[in-house]
Amino acid sequence: MKLGLAIEELHRSENHLARVLMEVSDRHKVDHEVFYVARDIAGWSQRHVAELARVGQDYGMDLDPEPVGEPGLLARLQRTTSDLLGRRPDPGLLLLADLRHVHREAAGVSLDWELLAQAAQGARQRELLALAERLHPDTLRQMRWANAKLKESATQALVS
Amino acid sequence: MPRIDRIAEPWGTRTPYGPGETWPVRVDTHLADGVGADDVDRWVQSATILHSNGDGLDIAVKDGRIVGVRGRADDRVNHGRLGPKDLFGWQANNSPDRLTRPLVRRNGELVETDWDTAMDAVAGRCRELLDEQGPSAISFYTTGQLFLEEYYTLGLIAHGGIGTNHVDGNTRLCTATAAAALKETFASDGQPGSYTDIDHADVIALYGHNMAETQTVLWTRILDRLAGPNPPAIVCVDPRETPVARAATVHLAPRPGTNVMLMNALLHEVIGNGWVDRRYVEAHTVGFKELEKRVRDYPPEVAAEVCDVPVERIREAARLIGTAERLLSTVLQGFYQSHQATAAAVQVNNINVVRGMLGRPGCGILQMNGQPTAQNTRECGADGDLPGFRNWSNDSHVQDLARVWNVDPMDIPHYSPPTHAMQMFRYAEEGSIRFMWVTATNPAVSMPELRRIREILAQERLFLVVQDIFLSETAQLADVVLPAATWGEKTGTFTNVDRTVHLSEKAVEPPGEARPDLDILVDFASRLGLRDKDGAPLVKWTDPEAAFEGWKECSRGRPCDYTGLSYDKLRERNGIQWPCTDEHPDGTEHIYVDGQFWAAPDYCESYGRDLVTGAPLEPAEYKALNPTGRAVLKAAEYLPPHEIPGQDFPFQLITGRTLYHFHTRTKTARAPQLQAAAPEVWVEMSPSDAADRGWGEGDLLEVATPRGRVTARLRVSGIRPGVLFLPFHYGYWDEPGGQRPDGASGRAANELTLTDWDPASKQPVFKTAAAQVTRLEVSTGAPAPAPTTTGSRPVDDAVPPTRGGADAQVDEAVATGGAR
């Protein structure tokens, strides 16, 4: 059984997604909705990390329940840069690239959840399956956010 | 006829009545000093314009001037009553500092010019940018204070003619969440309640809604029920001790930013105790299981901790709401302008829906508006939505609109949600919006984080047009200022919260060269040469009645159907509720009767959004969720506010309003009685917070956040500990700074607020900012300049009460023998 490996992989990819969302948030501090929503939904991935670490114990995995911390100095730098570039149009294009990146990362996490759910079902691991069913929708919402925000921002960024 | 000081007694004389009875008539009249009713040349039919209640009134005219107002006894909304703002606010029309000529900026100064020059400058710059960049450079920021005909014309010009997606109103700051919450639950805007529900309800729950100050006449109706036999129980959710809180059976004063937590706990109790209309839920809703599951995580004990509200009071409120036989729920800024606005307002809908309390007398929801014509901004598409509650993500709706307008569907921008106001300012900040036309609103005082807003508006590269009746703070920053006519000086219709349409007729000529807003917009369209697809003028009307007829066609078959209305009909009987059609010629008191909604996928206005991320649902998702058009019970998780108090900024700052002022005081500060009642900004703090610091009533304080500073005198009031309150009305036009603080510390509350908004409704958050406060000066005995009659009532009995005196005497004629 490689369930432990699947959990570990998801733990890693959720940690990564949380960090990507925090970085995107910092880079777009002057786009206030991106700044706040990206942080709010990074929180979902951070919560997933803790839950995966907890359930991982049942499968012999020793995973850190604490999500990987915010890179303090870098975050501050990125926010300052965002402020400095606030009066220029170029960050609009950067935002599109960043949202595309978030969507791709979230899609990867979503597939990891699919894998875990399939495995849990096959192995009749009810608790693990319930966890996947409970948390996977958050990932889909993260994807939809990136998609919707991209659609909403594209026209002004590309046609102006 | 009895006379009464209506500054001291804002709600006037009681006329008690019982459940199911007709609210007695009481006709309120105020005329200029020395003018008697017999001296009046003409009474001209209209309705109130300084709040959202839509009270019918007649404007008194003498020698070509407005000399007063009188409530209309036959109006369904007010039965003759008027509020203080209506009784005294009309004087602003006659103010000597009205704008009377267009202004253009020359060498940095605004100078007078003629209409041709001003309009050529506006249309010329617009055309230049359209040629150079296209519609993405052009934006319109309107209001909740124009008339229906003007909004519809503006929406047509912007969406159908110019093809820009950048259209919004200041309704974004006030009622965007009302619309959003209705769209989430019922998939369409449209008020499920009616004011007459107050006559029948046995429980009235007011969520973040200080009705006593925002809709004084509606509150008068409740006060008269409370004074009569079998009065309703009142549930109040508000962190301040407002007049509503004082009248409440149960008052919950949650920590700002925790509304969703509280609502989920109330739903936890309602569902957990089985106070659910199972038959209704099964027949008419989707989403109950998910809601039931979600609120299981929110027992009252948890909410009591997070919201800092006694657990037994949550239970008591839930019991009243859960066992009500006729439940009326109302919601306003305490929810709309707070954290998780839409999610919280939607939970109020959920309560009425799971209890089956809709579509019959006494059972309703009033997702309130703040401004008089906000409903029309929403209906007519001046808030960015498509007119007639058409769905921008439904191609057949766009095609239908293109048919009505005779334009190509591709000309109507619908590739993404409309650009909301906060995003428009962001695009102006980054430089991609280069033309902004502001009509009848004052973002330089009303928007959050004013230093930023002023910087955006003052940019050289932004061409700013301001259409107003006074030289507001925003107008002072404009490139072109267009002087407009206002209420009483032009004809048009507007619609209140409970779908009541009033005709407001022109009573007097506007001052100087000021022109009706409709004339200005039609002139602009003609100068720009906007055409339909056959080459005919896009805007096919030049007067209000023809615009109204155009709108009627646009509304045909949509929820807000006006086709049964006409100017003539409204002249005969003013105040008719839409939908009004040939089948329902007298209008419609209750919508959603028998669980019939406008939520079918091919008909609905909106597919809804994710309440946390704001992402719109795709058409296919909605069809799968709600194929047969039921009410949607949408659950929401609680998220902590984005700015929470800490060591440096230990208080939570909320901003709000007072009974005596409207918006940024442009009119009410020019009515002497209103201005005297609330002459200057103040800050409220709880007795325990003041005592901890040894501060007292009238001390001069400085409130600061990371964004700015405001100086104000302290009113020790009944607000909950840990929270500061500032009224948002006060700006700088009557101060030396003109449009900005004169020095480092200002008096506009929005110097302090943060730039953050609800992702679903896009309404800015005005009610959770972390703040610090210091004392600058000890009071020499004078109290804070805050009213004593309202939510700012002092705890100190020694503060002299607010009085209007001789100038504030109002005639009140109570109909005899009418009540019971």
Chai-1 contact restraints between the chains, C-beta under 6 A:
chainA,res_idxA,chainB,res_idxB,connection_type,confidence,min_distance_angstrom,max_distance_angstrom,comment,restraint_id
A,H32,B,T755,contact,1.0,0.0,6.0,A-B,restraint_1
A,H32,B,D756,contact,1.0,0.0,6.0,A-B,restraint_2
A,Y36,B,H642,contact,1.0,0.0,6.0,A-B,restraint_3
A,Y36,B,D756,contact,1.0,0.0,6.0,A-B,restraint_4
A,V37,B,T613,contact,1.0,0.0,6.0,A-B,restraint_5
A,V37,B,P759,contact,1.0,0.0,6.0,A-B,restraint_6
A,D40,B,L639,contact,1.0,0.0,6.0,A-B,restraint_7
A,P89,B,E430,contact,1.0,0.0,6.0,A-B,restraint_8
A,P89,B,G431,contact,1.0,0.0,6.0,A-B,restraint_9
A,P89,B,S432,contact,1.0,0.0,6.0,A-B,restraint_10
A,R141,B,D610,contact,1.0,0.0,6.0,A-B,restraint_11
A,R141,B,T613,contact,1.0,0.0,6.0,A-B,restraint_12
A,R144,B,A615,contact,1.0,0.0,6.0,A-B,restraint_13
A,W145,B,T613,contact,1.0,0.0,6.0,A-B,restraint_14
A,W145,B,A615,contact,1.0,0.0,6.0,A-B,restraint_15
A,A148,B,A615,contact,1.0,0.0,6.0,A-B,restraint_16
A,A148,B,P616,contact,1.0,0.0,6.0,A-B,restraint_17
A,K151,B,S416,contact,1.0,0.0,6.0,A-B,restraint_18
A,E152,B,S416,contact,1.0,0.0,6.0,A-B,restraint_19
A,E152,B,P417,contact,1.0,0.0,6.0,A-B,restraint_20
A,T155,B,Y415,contact,1.0,0.0,6.0,A-B,restraint_21
A,Q156,B,S136,contact,1.0,0.0,6.0,A-B,restraint_22
A,Q156,B,Y427,contact,1.0,0.0,6.0,A-B,restraint_23
A,Q156,B,S432,contact,1.0,0.0,6.0,A-B,restraint_24
A,V159,B,S136,contact,1.0,0.0,6.0,A-B,restraint_25
A,S160,B,S136,contact,1.0,0.0,6.0,A-B,restraint_26
A,S160,B,S432,contact,1.0,0.0,6.0,A-B,restraint_27
